[in-house]
Amino acid sequence: MNVTVLAIFDEFNHNASLAKVMKERLIRLAAELQDVHLKSFSALKPLSDDVVVYISYNPKYTIRWRIVNDVPSFVEIEVAKICALLNYIPWKTLAINVFKQS
């Protein structure tokens, strides 16, 4: 299973005094989540499947996460556990299951 974690800067204030440091931190945390914490997912079968996770800051600069593709429920649960241990919060959206197909 291929794991990709992307840092998203959608609500990020690029004019904030610590913008450069915060941006670099988010990029580092995305790489750490992908290469360290979710590394065990690379051995899951089928190997051709993907897990794509976005992380970003919320308006209060807390790290939030969201899986953006269809994955089995056990993958969602494991990612949620790992992110909870890292004190990341789920990324709330206005629509339910935005990326899930019926």
Secondary structure, 3 states (H helix, E strand, C coil): CEEEEEECCCCCCCCCCCHHHHHHHHHHHHHHHHHHHCHHHHHCCCCCCEEEEEEEECCCCCEEEEECCCCCHHHHHHHHHHHHHCCCEECCCCCCCCCCCC
